[in-house]
Amino acid sequence: MSAESVILALVVITALGFDFTNGFHDTANAMATSIATGALRPKAAVLLSGALNLVGAFLSVEVALTVTNAVVRIQNADGTPKQALLAGGGAALLMIVLAGLIGGIVWNLLTWLLGLPSSSSHALFGGLIGATIAGLGMSGVNWNGNGTKLDGVVGKVILPAVMSPVIAGVVAAVGTWLVYRVTTGVARRYTETGFRWGQIGTASLVSLAHGTNDAQKTMGVITLALIGAGQWTDTKSIPLWVKVVCAVAIAAGTYLGGWRIIRTLGKGLVEIGSPQGMAAESASAAVILASSQLGFALSTTHVATGPPPGPAAPRPGAQVRWAVAARMVTAWLITLPSAAVVGAVMWWLGHLLGGGLLGAGAIFVVLCVLAAAMWVRSRRVPVNHENVNDEWEAPEPVGAAAGATTP
C-alpha cells in the first residue's frame, strides 16, 4: 500500500469524522424545540432525526458538486483538481483537504463542549480556506468568483449566512402571529395537542433538509480527494459508496445527540411553546430545502437558530435570554476565521514534517488527541437525554466547569 493511498484513507476517515460531528452538532437544529416542548421524547427525537438525515442524504447532490470550488481555488472550472496539486499522487491536494477537515472538526467539538450552536458548514469552509491560504497563498481562495453571479466566499457563504437567519426569523415570526390570531378562543388543550403533532412533522422536515444539505458537503470533499488521488474521474457524479458512508455517518452522529447544544437551544435561549416551535421549524425547513436545490451550501445552524427569538416576539410574556443569544452570535462570527486558523496551523505542521505520510499522520494524531481531551472534559458536567430538559440556570463562571453555557 503506497503512502498516497494511506494519506487518502486518512482523508476519507477524517471526512467521515467531520460528517459524524456535523450530525450530533446539528441535531439541535431540528429537534431542540420538539424536545423542549415535550412533543417528542429525547431519545425518540434523535432516532427520528437520524433516520431522516439518512434518507435526506440521498435526495440531491447539487451542493456536493459545488461545495469545494465555491470557496477555494483547488479545482478547474470542470471540477478537476489543479494540475499543480496532483504531483506525487495528489499529496499536496490531500494535505490541504486533510488540514481543512481537521480545522472543521476541532471547532465543531469545541463549540459542542461549550454548548454553542455554531455552523458546521462554516467550520468546514473556514478550515479549507485556512489550509488553502497556508498552502497556496491568498490567491488560492475564491473570494468573489468572476463577478458574473453570486459566487465565492462572499456569494456562497457570507451573504447566505447574513440573509438566511433573517428571512427564516421573519417568516417564523409572521407565522407565529398568524397562528395565535387563528387559534384565539380555541381551548388551550386542543391547540397544544395539535401543534405538538405539527411540531413532529416540521421537525422531521428539518431533519430531512439537514441530511439533504449537510451530508453532501462531506460527499463533495471525499469525491475531490478521490479525483486528486486518481481513484475517480467523473466530476458530475458522486460514487455510490461515498453517498452511503456519508449518509450513515451523519445519521449515526445525529442519533448520538448533541445534548449540550440541544439544551442551549431548547431551554437556554428562549422558552417557547408548540406553536412557536412549529412556526420556527417550518420556516427553517423551507429555507434549507430551497437552498439545497439552488446549490447553496447553506448553514443549517444559522437558519434553524435564527427563528426561535423571532417567533417568541409576538407571544405575550415571551422572554429571550439575550446573553445566551449574544454568545451564539459571537460563535457565528468567529467560526470561519477560527477554523481557518486551525486549518492553517495543521497544514504548516504537516508541511514542516515533510508534507507526506509523516506529516499527514502527525496532524491526524493531533486531531485524535484534541478530540479525546474535549470528550474527557465534557464528562465533568455531563448533559444527556435525562437532564436535557431540566430548568435553565445561569451558567457557572468561566473555568468553573466544562460547558460554560450549559449547567
TITI-667449 format. One record per residue (C-alpha): residue number from 0; residue in three letters; y negated, z negated, x negated. Coordinates in pm, 1 decimal, m for minus. Layout:
<recs>
NUM  ALA  Y  Z  X
...
</recs>
This chain:
<recs>
0  MET  0.0  0.0  0.0
1  SER  m330.4  111.9  m155.1
2  ALA  m635.7  m108.8  m199.5
3  GLU  m826.6  106.9  50.3
4  SER  m555.1  50.7  311.5
5  VAL  m579.1  m325.7  263.7
6  ILE  m957.9  m314.0  299.6
7  LEU  m919.4  m105.8  616.9
8  ALA  m674.5  m365.1  751.1
9  LEU  m927.2  m642.1  676.4
10  VAL  m1195.1  m446.0  862.0
11  VAL  m971.7  m399.9  1167.3
12  ILE  m870.4  m768.8  1168.8
13  THR  m1232.9  m878.5  1131.1
14  ALA  m1345.8  m640.3  1405.5
15  LEU  m1086.3  m784.7  1641.2
16  GLY  m1204.0  m1130.8  1537.3
17  PHE  m1556.5  m1032.5  1639.2
18  ASP  m1420.8  m897.3  1968.4
19  PHE  m1244.8  m1229.0  2027.6
20  THR  m1561.0  m1432.9  1960.0
21  ASN  m1754.6  m1192.9  2181.2
22  GLY  m1513.4  m1275.3  2462.6
23  PHE  m1538.5  m1655.2  2451.6
24  HIS  m1907.9  m1645.5  2359.5
25  ASP  m1993.3  m1438.0  2666.0
26  THR  m1759.2  m1590.1  2926.1
27  ALA  m2056.0  m1793.5  3044.4
28  ASN  m2246.8  m1477.9  3137.4
29  ALA  m2005.2  m1410.0  3420.9
30  MET  m1862.0  m1745.9  3516.8
31  ALA  m2109.7  m2025.3  3436.9
32  THR  m2275.4  m2024.5  3778.9
33  SER  m1946.2  m1993.6  3969.0
34  ILE  m1805.9  m2291.2  3778.2
35  ALA  m2124.7  m2494.6  3821.7
36  THR  m2138.0  m2443.6  4198.5
37  GLY  m1766.9  m2507.1  4245.0
38  ALA  m1693.3  m2155.4  4370.4
39  LEU  m1413.8  m2137.5  4113.1
40  ARG  m1222.4  m2399.8  3920.1
41  PRO  m1296.8  m2373.6  3545.4
42  LYS  m951.1  m2256.1  3434.5
43  ALA  m917.2  m2014.6  3725.6
44  ALA  m1260.9  m1871.9  3643.0
45  VAL  m1180.7  m1789.6  3280.4
46  LEU  m840.0  m1647.0  3377.2
47  LEU  m1002.0  m1414.8  3631.3
48  SER  m1277.7  m1318.8  3386.8
49  GLY  m1027.0  m1245.9  3110.6
50  ALA  m817.5  m1021.0  3334.4
51  LEU  m1121.1  m823.3  3449.1
52  ASN  m1253.9  m789.4  3093.2
53  LEU  m916.3  m638.4  3006.6
54  VAL  m944.4  m383.8  3287.7
55  GLY  m1309.6  m307.7  3218.7
56  ALA  m1242.3  m219.2  2856.8
57  PHE  m1055.5  94.4  2969.1
58  LEU  m1316.8  226.8  3211.9
59  SER  m1560.3  400.5  2976.1
60  VAL  m1613.9  499.6  2611.6
61  GLU  m1979.1  608.4  2626.8
62  VAL  m2102.4  300.5  2439.6
63  ALA  m1816.5  316.4  2188.4
64  LEU  m1918.8  667.6  2084.0
65  THR  m2282.7  572.3  2021.0
66  VAL  m2273.3  211.4  1903.8
67  THR  m2298.8  259.7  1526.4
68  ASN  m2506.8  573.7  1478.4
69  ALA  m2762.3  436.7  1723.8
70  VAL  m2880.6  176.0  1473.6
71  VAL  m2769.6  270.8  1120.9
72  ARG  m2756.5  599.9  931.0
73  ILE  m2399.5  593.1  805.7
74  GLN  m2288.7  887.6  1019.2
75  ASN  m2382.4  1253.2  1054.8
76  ALA  m2500.8  1399.6  1383.8
77  ASP  m2142.8  1492.4  1476.5
78  GLY  m2024.3  1133.7  1427.9
79  THR  m1850.6  1183.8  1094.3
80  PRO  m1937.7  935.0  817.6
81  LYS  m2188.7  1031.7  548.5
82  GLN  m2010.9  1213.4  266.8
83  ALA  m2156.8  981.1  2.5
84  LEU  m1976.1  686.8  163.8
85  LEU  m1631.5  847.7  160.8
86  ALA  m1560.2  826.1  m211.4
87  GLY  m1260.4  614.9  m308.3
88  GLY  m1103.1  623.8  35.7
89  GLY  m1424.7  527.3  212.0
90  ALA  m1455.9  193.5  31.6
91  ALA  m1838.3  197.6  45.9
92  LEU  m1838.5  255.1  421.4
93  LEU  m1570.7  m7.1  480.6
94  MET  m1762.2  m267.8  280.0
95  ILE  m2076.6  m213.0  489.4
96  VAL  m1879.9  m238.6  813.3
97  LEU  m1687.2  m547.7  697.9
98  ALA  m2001.7  m730.9  583.4
99  GLY  m2178.2  m640.5  908.2
100  LEU  m1893.0  m772.1  1119.9
101  ILE  m1891.5  m1098.9  927.1
102  GLY  m2263.9  m1136.3  995.1
103  GLY  m2198.8  m1096.8  1368.0
104  ILE  m1906.1  m1339.9  1376.0
105  VAL  m2085.3  m1613.4  1180.1
106  TRP  m2384.3  m1600.6  1416.4
107  ASN  m2159.1  m1599.3  1724.1
108  LEU  m1975.7  m1908.2  1602.3
109  LEU  m2292.7  m2093.2  1505.2
110  THR  m2461.4  m2036.6  1841.4
111  TRP  m2137.7  m2128.3  2021.4
112  LEU  m2129.6  m2454.4  1823.8
113  LEU  m2486.7  m2525.7  1938.7
114  GLY  m2412.3  m2422.0  2296.8
115  LEU  m2667.6  m2139.3  2288.3
116  PRO  m2604.1  m1815.2  2481.1
117  SER  m2721.7  m1561.9  2222.9
118  SER  m2641.4  m1191.2  2217.3
119  SER  m2312.1  m1087.2  2056.9
120  SER  m2435.9  m728.0  2062.7
121  HIS  m2747.9  m813.1  1865.8
122  ALA  m2540.2  m1021.8  1626.8
123  LEU  m2323.8  m715.6  1558.5
124  PHE  m2621.2  m483.8  1523.5
125  GLY  m2800.9  m733.6  1302.6
126  GLY  m2500.7  m772.4  1074.8
127  LEU  m2460.9  m394.8  1041.9
128  ILE  m2834.2  m347.0  979.2
129  GLY  m2841.1  m615.7  709.8
130  ALA  m2532.2  m479.8  534.0
131  THR  m2668.9  m125.8  552.5
132  ILE  m3005.2  m225.5  407.1
133  ALA  m2826.6  m408.9  125.4
134  GLY  m2601.4  m111.3  55.4
135  LEU  m2825.9  188.6  126.5
136  GLY  m3182.0  56.1  144.4
137  MET  m3429.3  59.3  435.1
138  SER  m3376.3  432.9  485.5
139  GLY  m3021.2  358.6  594.9
140  VAL  m3144.9  209.2  921.8
141  ASN  m3214.5  433.9  1220.3
142  TRP  m3536.4  267.1  1331.2
143  ASN  m3680.1  520.8  1579.4
144  GLY  m3444.5  819.3  1593.1
145  ASN  m3601.1  1164.8  1570.9
146  GLY  m3874.5  1095.5  1823.9
147  THR  m3737.0  1323.2  2097.3
148  LYS  m3571.8  1045.7  2300.5
149  LEU  m3522.7  671.1  2311.8
150  ASP  m3302.1  607.3  2012.9
151  GLY  m3257.2  392.6  1707.2
152  VAL  m3315.1  19.4  1680.7
153  VAL  m3633.5  38.0  1888.4
154  GLY  m3498.5  256.2  2170.6
155  LYS  m3138.6  136.3  2188.9
156  VAL  m3175.8  m231.9  2101.5
157  ILE  m3528.4  m377.0  2119.9
158  LEU  m3662.2  m208.2  2435.5
159  PRO  m3345.2  m274.4  2641.8
160  ALA  m3349.7  m634.9  2514.6
161  VAL  m3704.4  m680.3  2643.7
162  MET  m3670.9  m492.5  2970.7
163  SER  m3320.1  m576.6  3094.1
164  PRO  m3362.3  m953.7  3148.7
165  VAL  m3698.0  m895.0  3316.4
166  ILE  m3553.4  m635.0  3553.7
167  ALA  m3245.2  m844.5  3627.8
168  GLY  m3459.2  m1156.9  3678.6
169  VAL  m3694.9  m984.1  3922.4
170  VAL  m3408.2  m832.3  4119.9
171  ALA  m3232.5  m1168.9  4134.5
172  ALA  m3549.6  m1349.9  4245.9
173  VAL  m3615.6  m1099.0  4523.7
174  GLY  m3250.0  m1114.2  4626.6
175  THR  m3257.4  m1493.5  4646.7
176  TRP  m3577.7  m1489.3  4854.0
177  LEU  m3421.2  m1243.1  5097.5
178  VAL  m3103.1  m1449.6  5116.3
179  TYR  m3293.6  m1761.7  5218.5
180  ARG  m3501.0  m1568.0  5470.9
181  VAL  m3197.4  m1408.9  5632.8
182  THR  m2992.5  m1729.8  5647.7
183  THR  m3269.3  m1954.0  5779.6
184  GLY  m3129.1  m2156.9  6067.1
185  VAL  m2765.0  m2096.4  5979.0
186  ALA  m2566.1  m2413.8  5924.5
187  ARG  m2551.3  m2506.8  5556.8
188  ARG  m2172.7  m2548.4  5553.4
189  TYR  m2127.8  m2187.0  5666.6
190  THR  m2376.2  m2039.6  5419.3
191  GLU  m2232.5  m2234.9  5125.3
192  THR  m1878.3  m2121.8  5203.2
193  GLY  m1981.0  m1761.2  5248.3
194  PHE  m2189.4  m1748.7  4934.5
195  ARG  m1917.9  m1909.2  4725.8
196  TRP  m1684.9  m1627.8  4824.2
197  GLY  m1965.7  m1387.8  4744.5
198  GLN  m2003.4  m1550.1  4403.7
199  ILE  m1639.2  m1488.1  4324.3
200  GLY  m1690.8  m1119.4  4396.6
201  THR  m2012.5  m1083.8  4197.8
202  ALA  m1881.7  m1290.3  3904.3
203  SER  m1577.9  m1063.4  3896.8
204  LEU  m1806.5  m760.8  3884.4
205  VAL  m1999.2  m907.1  3590.1
206  SER  m1670.4  m967.8  3406.0
207  LEU  m1563.1  m610.3  3470.4
208  ALA  m1900.8  m486.2  3349.3
209  HIS  m1882.0  m702.9  3038.0
210  GLY  m1545.1  m556.2  2942.4
211  THR  m1677.7  m206.7  3006.9
212  ASN  m1981.0  m258.5  2782.4
213  ASP  m1889.2  m505.5  2510.0
214  ALA  m1530.1  m416.1  2421.1
215  GLN  m1648.3  m64.1  2345.8
216  LYS  m1867.9  m182.5  2060.9
217  THR  m1567.0  m303.9  1866.5
218  MET  m1379.5  15.4  1955.3
219  GLY  m1660.9  219.7  1803.8
220  VAL  m1670.1  15.5  1483.6
221  ILE  m1292.9  35.7  1429.4
222  THR  m1289.6  409.0  1501.0
223  LEU  m1568.2  465.0  1247.4
224  ALA  m1370.3  269.8  987.5
225  LEU  m1058.2  476.0  1061.6
226  ILE  m1253.1  800.4  1022.3
227  GLY  m1406.0  678.9  696.9
228  ALA  m1062.5  590.9  560.8
229  GLY  m919.5  928.3  664.5
230  GLN  m693.2  781.0  935.0
231  TRP  m865.8  950.8  1232.5
232  THR  m1059.7  1276.3  1270.3
233  ASP  m1167.0  1310.2  1634.8
234  THR  m1525.6  1186.8  1673.3
235  LYS  m1522.6  1244.7  2050.9
236  SER  m1245.5  1003.6  2143.8
237  ILE  m1105.5  659.5  2066.1
238  PRO  m740.7  608.5  1958.3
239  LEU  m536.2  457.9  2240.9
240  TRP  m409.1  171.5  2026.9
241  VAL  m769.9  81.1  1940.8
242  LYS  m855.9  62.9  2310.8
243  VAL  m554.9  m156.9  2378.6
244  VAL  m604.7  m408.3  2096.2
245  CYS  m978.6  m436.5  2162.2
246  ALA  m919.2  m491.7  2533.2
247  VAL  m658.7  m759.5  2462.2
248  ALA  m878.8  m932.6  2202.4
249  ILE  m1185.4  m961.8  2426.3
250  ALA  m969.1  m1069.7  2722.5
251  ALA  m797.5  m1338.3  2514.2
252  GLY  m1132.4  m1466.2  2389.2
253  THR  m1266.9  m1473.1  2743.4
254  TYR  m967.8  m1674.1  2864.7
255  LEU  m1021.3  m1926.0  2583.9
256  GLY  m1356.3  m2001.4  2747.4
257  GLY  m1678.6  m2072.1  2563.3
258  TRP  m1714.2  m2407.8  2735.2
259  ARG  m2013.7  m2523.2  2533.2
260  ILE  m2217.2  m2221.4  2643.0
261  ILE  m2081.7  m2233.6  2998.4
262  ARG  m2212.0  m2590.0  3019.0
263  THR  m2558.2  m2493.6  2895.8
264  LEU  m2592.9  m2207.6  3143.7
265  GLY  m2425.0  m2380.4  3437.4
266  LYS  m2575.1  m2728.7  3407.8
267  GLY  m2839.2  m2738.3  3136.0
268  LEU  m3073.2  m2452.7  3225.2
269  VAL  m3118.5  m2489.6  3599.6
270  GLU  m2927.0  m2647.7  3886.6
271  ILE  m2851.9  m2361.8  4124.0
272  GLY  m2658.0  m2319.2  4444.4
273  SER  m2421.7  m2046.0  4551.2
274  PRO  m2693.8  m1816.5  4697.4
275  GLN  m2882.4  m1810.6  4365.9
276  GLY  m2561.4  m1763.2  4170.9
277  MET  m2457.2  m1466.6  4380.5
278  ALA  m2801.2  m1305.1  4353.1
279  ALA  m2813.3  m1352.9  3974.5
280  GLU  m2463.0  m1215.8  3920.1
281  SER  m2524.2  m914.2  4144.8
282  ALA  m2838.5  m822.2  3953.3
283  SER  m2664.6  m867.8  3618.2
284  ALA  m2365.1  m654.6  3711.0
285  ALA  m2584.2  m370.7  3839.6
286  VAL  m2791.8  m357.0  3519.8
287  ILE  m2491.3  m384.2  3285.0
288  LEU  m2283.8  m117.1  3461.2
289  ALA  m2578.8  122.8  3473.2
290  SER  m2642.8  76.7  3100.3
291  SER  m2276.0  139.4  3018.4
292  GLN  m2281.8  474.6  3194.8
293  LEU  m2605.6  570.2  3015.2
294  GLY  m2458.0  481.9  2675.5
295  PHE  m2692.8  188.6  2610.0
296  ALA  m2523.4  m82.7  2401.9
297  LEU  m2692.6  m348.2  2612.5
298  SER  m2679.7  m720.2  2550.5
299  THR  m2494.2  m869.2  2845.9
300  THR  m2623.5  m1211.6  2742.7
301  HIS  m2986.8  m1108.6  2781.4
302  VAL  m2913.2  m962.2  3123.2
303  ALA  m2698.6  m1248.1  3251.4
304  THR  m2911.5  m1535.1  3120.0
305  GLY  m3241.5  m1379.7  3225.9
306  PRO  m3182.3  m1409.6  3603.5
307  PRO  m3096.5  m1783.1  3651.5
308  PRO  m3455.6  m1912.4  3621.4
309  GLY  m3565.6  m1619.5  3837.6
310  PRO  m3356.9  m1696.3  4145.3
311  ALA  m3439.5  m2064.3  4112.7
312  ALA  m3807.8  m1995.5  4157.6
313  PRO  m3804.8  m1909.0  4531.9
314  ARG  m3583.3  m2206.8  4613.5
315  PRO  m3771.0  m2518.4  4728.3
316  GLY  m3730.4  m2806.2  4486.4
317  ALA  m3576.8  m2592.9  4213.1
318  GLN  m3603.5  m2737.6  3862.0
319  VAL  m3579.5  m2525.6  3549.8
320  ARG  m3531.5  m2713.9  3221.0
321  TRP  m3780.8  m2516.2  3018.9
322  ALA  m3696.8  m2694.9  2693.2
323  VAL  m3343.1  m2555.2  2715.9
324  ALA  m3481.8  m2214.4  2811.8
325  ALA  m3712.6  m2223.8  2507.9
326  ARG  m3418.0  m2290.0  2274.7
327  MET  m3232.4  m1999.3  2433.1
328  VAL  m3526.7  m1763.2  2387.1
329  THR  m3563.2  m1875.8  2026.4
330  ALA  m3197.4  m1790.6  1968.3
331  TRP  m3254.0  m1448.9  2126.4
332  LEU  m3547.2  m1377.8  1894.9
333  ILE  m3376.1  m1476.7  1570.3
334  THR  m3027.1  m1341.0  1642.3
335  LEU  m3075.3  m994.3  1495.3
336  PRO  m3259.1  m1099.3  1174.8
337  SER  m3031.4  m1399.0  1118.7
338  ALA  m2714.3  m1191.5  1148.3
339  ALA  m2879.3  m929.0  926.4
340  VAL  m2935.1  m1186.6  653.0
341  VAL  m2569.3  m1294.6  667.9
342  GLY  m2452.5  m931.2  663.8
343  ALA  m2671.3  m854.4  361.4
344  VAL  m2554.8  m1164.3  171.8
345  MET  m2191.3  m1075.6  241.3
346  TRP  m2243.3  m720.2  114.1
347  TRP  m2415.2  m844.8  m202.6
348  LEU  m2135.4  m1093.7  m264.3
349  GLY  m1871.3  m825.3  m220.0
350  HIS  m2066.6  m583.7  m440.3
351  LEU  m2108.7  m849.5  m708.1
352  LEU  m1730.1  m880.9  m723.5
353  GLY  m1684.2  m507.1  m768.1
354  GLY  m1706.7  m379.2  m411.0
355  GLY  m1332.8  m309.4  m392.9
356  LEU  m1038.4  m513.5  m275.2
357  LEU  m1153.1  m825.1  m464.2
358  GLY  m1497.4  m814.6  m304.0
359  ALA  m1363.8  m744.5  44.3
360  GLY  m1102.2  m1017.3  12.6
361  ALA  m1358.5  m1268.6  m110.7
362  ILE  m1601.1  m1224.1  179.1
363  PHE  m1310.2  m1232.3  425.0
364  VAL  m1207.7  m1568.8  279.0
365  VAL  m1569.0  m1690.6  309.4
366  LEU  m1560.8  m1594.3  678.8
367  CYS  m1237.3  m1788.0  733.9
368  VAL  m1378.0  m2098.6  562.6
369  LEU  m1702.3  m2091.6  763.7
370  ALA  m1514.3  m2036.9  1089.7
371  ALA  m1278.5  m2325.8  1019.6
372  ALA  m1568.1  m2555.6  927.7
373  MET  m1754.0  m2482.9  1252.4
374  TRP  m1440.8  m2532.2  1459.7
375  VAL  m1375.1  m2871.0  1295.7
376  ARG  m1738.9  m2971.0  1356.4
377  SER  m1710.0  m2876.5  1723.9
378  ARG  m1421.4  m3123.4  1769.2
379  ARG  m1657.7  m3417.4  1712.3
380  VAL  m1815.9  m3363.9  2053.3
381  PRO  m1564.1  m3153.7  2248.2
382  VAL  m1661.8  m2963.0  2560.4
383  ASN  m1377.4  m2823.1  2771.4
384  HIS  m1276.1  m2741.6  3127.6
385  GLU  m1250.9  m3110.5  3210.7
386  ASN  m1611.4  m3208.3  3129.8
387  VAL  m1796.7  m2876.8  3155.2
388  ASN  m1945.0  m2976.6  3493.5
389  ASP  m2049.2  m3330.4  3400.4
390  GLU  m2410.1  m3416.1  3478.5
391  TRP  m2653.0  m3277.5  3222.6
392  GLU  m2821.7  m3529.9  2997.0
393  ALA  m3087.0  m3495.1  2730.5
394  PRO  m2943.0  m3366.1  2401.5
395  GLU  m2888.8  m3605.9  2117.9
396  PRO  m3125.6  m3591.1  1819.1
397  VAL  m3061.6  m3305.1  1578.5
398  GLY  m2791.7  m3405.8  1333.6
399  ALA  m2655.6  m3683.0  1553.6
400  ALA  m2362.0  m3472.4  1664.5
401  ALA  m2242.1  m3117.8  1671.2
402  GLY  m2368.3  m2902.0  1954.6
403  ALA  m2724.5  m3039.3  1973.6
404  THR  m2784.7  m2866.1  2304.7
405  THR  m2470.4  m2992.4  2472.9
406  PRO  m2396.3  m3355.3  2549.2
</recs>
